[in-house]
Amino acid sequence: MKIFNFGSLNIDHVYRVSHLVKPGETLASHDYQMFVGGKGLNQSIALARAGANVSHVGCIGKDGDVLQQALEENDVNTSFVERVDGLSGHAIIEVDSKGENSILLYGGANQKNNADSISGVFEHISEGDILLMQNEINGIAEIIEQGTRMKCQIFFNPAPMSTEVMNYPLQNVDYFILNRSEAEAMAGYGDPDEMLKRLRKQFPNSKIVLTLGPRGAIYQDAKQQIFIDAIPTDALDTTGAGDTFIGYFLAEVCRENNIHSALELACTAASHCIKKAGAADSIPYRADLLPVLG
């Protein structure tokens, strides 16, 4: 079983501010750093640091050497990373004194996937392999459809959420991994149990993981619901927490560990991530978590 992450590759420009900038406001930052990022890259690195074998599929621009290098340094297979004309994707990230963030994305090369290159990747994919996707690249519907024809397991994290998401062939998704705002956009407002009930009705054949930040995470399928508490942690920067959670959760699913253990390790990894600045740079290694898990 192999993992193919069809995902974004971004250069993150991170500004530390007293509070998130308001409409019409000009605000001076008191620190600036540049990191590699993008939900796709972050999740590939999280998978690799969790011990999974992952290939990243995506596009970089003429400025993308640093992105490919970051993946390779973390033992992510980059055979399917394609260089295209123009600039790589980038993000402008504000982080306030409480560790909360606000993110502005520029798609760049992430929006230049084409049908031929996607089909070429599928020549290396087999029945039962895992496809992971977020919503920062183009071609999502086509990837889901080809993955379904190949009888792959499809994991989808619809972040950032957009109106186009509900037009994707979502009935073919095996696992949705959602935060609260994404779940609300798909199911409507309500408490977590209400949203999960609606999602279950919409997608009866899918498994759903709902992350609730400091309130923990919930897993739901046709037979069971499992809740895991978050680990109380003073947050420095929450930017990569969700991506860390997804990488560790999926890595444990690939090991065929039980869902409770997968959620527990994913929450532990996310709690370590938010203690450090940056997205990819803050993702912990599996070996660093073993003393905590006992």
C-alpha positions in Angstrom: 0.0 0.0 0.0 1.4 3.3 -1.1 0.4 6.9 -0.2 0.2 9.6 -3.0 -0.4 13.1 -1.7 -1.8 15.3 -4.4 -1.1 18.6 -2.7 0.1 22.2 -2.6 3.6 23.4 -2.3 3.9 27.0 -0.9 6.5 29.4 0.4 5.1 30.9 3.6 5.8 34.5 4.6 5.0 34.7 8.4 4.5 37.9 10.2 4.1 38.1 14.0 1.6 40.7 15.1 -0.1 41.9 18.3 -3.5 41.1 16.7 -4.8 39.9 13.4 -5.2 42.9 11.1 -8.6 44.4 10.7 -10.2 45.8 7.5 -8.8 49.2 6.7 -6.1 48.9 9.3 -2.3 49.2 8.8 -0.4 47.2 11.3 3.3 46.9 11.9 4.7 43.3 12.5 7.4 42.8 15.1 8.9 39.7 13.4 9.2 38.1 9.9 10.3 34.6 8.9 10.1 32.6 5.7 9.2 28.9 5.8 8.3 26.2 3.4 4.6 25.2 3.6 1.3 24.6 1.9 -1.1 22.1 3.3 0.1 19.5 0.8 3.8 19.8 1.7 3.0 20.0 5.4 0.9 16.8 5.3 3.6 15.0 3.2 6.3 15.9 5.8 4.0 15.0 8.7 3.4 11.6 7.1 7.1 11.0 6.5 8.0 12.1 10.1 5.3 9.8 11.4 7.1 6.9 9.6 4.9 6.5 6.4 6.1 6.0 2.9 4.7 8.9 0.9 5.0 10.3 -2.6 4.2 14.0 -3.2 2.3 15.0 -6.4 2.3 18.7 -7.3 3.8 21.6 -9.2 6.5 24.2 -8.3 7.6 27.3 -10.1 11.0 28.7 -11.0 11.5 29.6 -7.3 10.5 26.1 -6.0 13.9 24.5 -5.4 13.6 25.1 -1.6 10.2 23.3 -1.6 11.5 20.2 -3.4 14.6 20.2 -1.2 12.4 20.3 1.9 10.5 17.2 0.8 13.6 15.3 -0.1 15.3 16.1 3.2 12.3 14.6 4.9 12.4 11.4 2.8 9.3 12.2 0.8 9.4 10.9 -2.8 9.5 13.8 -5.2 9.4 11.9 -8.5 6.0 13.4 -9.2 6.8 17.0 -8.4 6.7 18.9 -11.7 8.3 22.3 -12.4 6.1 24.7 -14.4 6.4 28.3 -15.7 5.7 31.1 -13.3 6.0 31.3 -9.5 5.3 28.7 -6.8 2.3 29.2 -4.6 2.8 31.3 -1.5 1.0 32.4 1.6 1.0 35.5 3.7 0.4 34.4 7.3 -0.3 36.6 10.3 0.2 35.1 13.8 -1.0 37.0 16.8 0.1 37.0 20.4 -2.2 34.0 21.2 -0.9 31.9 18.4 -4.0 32.3 16.2 -3.4 32.9 12.5 -4.9 34.4 9.4 -3.7 33.2 6.0 -3.8 34.8 2.5 -3.0 32.3 -0.3 -1.7 32.8 -3.8 -2.2 29.6 -5.9 0.6 30.0 -8.4 2.0 26.7 -9.7 -0.5 24.8 -7.5 -3.2 25.7 -10.0 -1.3 24.3 -13.0 -1.9 20.6 -12.7 -3.1 19.2 -16.1 -5.0 16.1 -17.2 -1.9 14.5 -18.8 0.3 14.9 -15.8 -2.4 13.5 -13.5 -3.0 10.5 -15.8 0.8 9.9 -15.8 0.9 9.6 -12.1 -1.9 7.1 -12.1 0.3 4.8 -14.2 2.2 4.2 -10.9 -0.8 3.8 -8.7 -2.4 0.4 -7.8 -5.7 -0.8 -6.4 -5.8 -0.2 -2.7 -3.3 2.6 -2.6 -4.1 5.7 -0.7 -4.8 9.1 -2.3 -4.7 12.2 0.0 -5.9 15.6 -1.2 -6.6 19.0 0.2 -8.3 21.9 -1.6 -5.3 24.1 -2.6 -4.7 22.6 -6.1 -6.8 22.3 -9.2 -8.0 19.0 -10.7 -9.5 17.6 -7.5 -12.6 16.2 -9.1 -10.6 14.4 -11.8 -8.2 13.0 -9.2 -11.1 11.6 -7.2 -12.7 10.1 -10.2 -9.5 8.4 -11.4 -8.8 7.2 -7.9 -12.3 5.7 -7.7 -11.8 3.8 -11.0 -8.5 2.5 -9.7 -10.3 1.4 -6.4 -8.0 3.5 -4.3 -8.7 4.7 -0.8 -9.5 8.4 -1.0 -8.8 10.8 1.9 -10.0 14.4 1.5 -9.3 17.4 3.6 -11.4 20.2 2.0 -9.2 23.0 3.2 -9.5 25.8 2.4 -13.2 25.3 2.0 -14.8 26.8 -1.1 -18.1 26.6 -2.9 -16.6 24.3 -5.6 -16.1 21.6 -3.0 -19.7 20.5 -3.0 -19.5 20.0 -6.8 -16.7 17.4 -6.4 -17.7 13.7 -6.6 -17.7 13.5 -2.8 -19.7 10.3 -2.6 -16.5 8.5 -3.6 -14.5 9.9 -0.6 -13.6 7.2 1.9 -12.4 9.5 4.7 -13.3 13.2 5.2 -10.9 15.0 7.7 -12.6 18.3 8.6 -12.2 21.1 11.2 -15.3 22.7 12.6 -15.6 25.5 10.0 -15.2 23.0 7.1 -17.9 20.7 8.7 -20.2 23.7 9.1 -19.8 24.7 5.5 -20.7 21.2 4.4 -23.4 20.3 6.9 -24.7 23.6 8.3 -24.3 25.1 11.7 -24.8 23.1 14.9 -23.0 21.3 17.6 -20.5 18.6 16.6 -23.0 15.8 17.1 -25.6 17.6 14.9 -23.0 18.2 12.1 -21.8 14.6 12.2 -25.4 13.3 12.0 -26.0 15.4 8.9 -22.7 14.4 7.3 -23.5 10.8 8.0 -26.8 11.2 6.1 -25.1 13.0 3.2 -22.2 10.5 3.0 -23.3 7.2 4.4 -20.4 5.3 3.1 -17.7 7.7 4.3 -15.7 7.8 7.5 -15.5 11.2 9.1 -12.8 12.7 11.4 -13.8 16.1 12.9 -11.1 18.1 14.6 -12.1 20.6 17.3 -8.9 22.3 18.2 -8.6 22.5 22.0 -11.7 20.4 22.4 -10.2 17.3 20.8 -11.3 15.2 17.8 -14.2 12.8 16.9 -14.2 9.9 14.5 -17.4 8.5 13.1 -18.3 5.7 10.8 -21.4 3.5 10.2 -20.8 1.5 13.4 -19.1 3.7 15.9 -18.1 7.1 17.2 -14.9 7.8 19.1 -13.9 10.9 20.9 -10.4 11.9 22.0 -9.6 14.9 24.3 -7.0 17.4 23.1 -3.8 17.8 25.2 -3.8 21.2 27.0 -0.9 23.2 25.5 0.2 26.8 25.5 0.1 27.6 21.8 2.9 29.7 20.1 1.7 29.1 16.5 -1.3 26.9 15.4 -0.5 27.1 11.7 0.6 23.5 11.1 -1.5 21.7 13.7 -4.2 20.4 11.4 -1.7 19.2 8.9 0.3 17.5 11.6 -2.9 15.8 12.9 -3.8 14.5 9.4 -0.3 13.2 8.6 -0.1 11.3 11.9 -3.6 10.0 11.7 -3.2 8.6 8.2 0.2 7.1 9.0 -1.4 5.1 11.8 -4.3 4.0 9.6 -1.8 2.7 7.1 -0.2 0.7 10.0 -3.6 -0.8 10.6 -3.6 0.5 14.1 -7.0 1.0 15.8 -8.7 4.3 15.3 -8.5 5.2 19.0 -4.7 4.9 18.9 -4.5 6.8 15.6 -6.5 9.7 17.1 -4.5 9.7 20.3 -1.1 9.9 18.4 -2.5 12.5 16.0 -3.6 14.8 18.9 -0.3 14.3 20.7 1.6 15.3 17.5 -0.6 18.3 17.0 0.0 19.5 20.6 3.7 19.4 20.0 3.5 21.2 16.7 1.8 24.3 18.2 4.7 24.8 20.6 7.0 26.0 17.7 6.7 28.6 15.0 6.2 27.8 11.4 4.2 25.0 9.7 6.5 22.3 8.3 9.3 23.2 10.6 7.1 22.7 13.7 6.0 19.1 12.8 7.4 16.7 15.3 9.2 13.4 14.6 7.6 10.2 15.7 10.7 9.4 17.9 10.1 12.7 19.8 6.6 11.5 20.8 7.4 8.1 22.0 8.5 9.2 25.5 5.2 11.1 25.9 3.1 8.1 24.7 5.0 5.7 27.1 
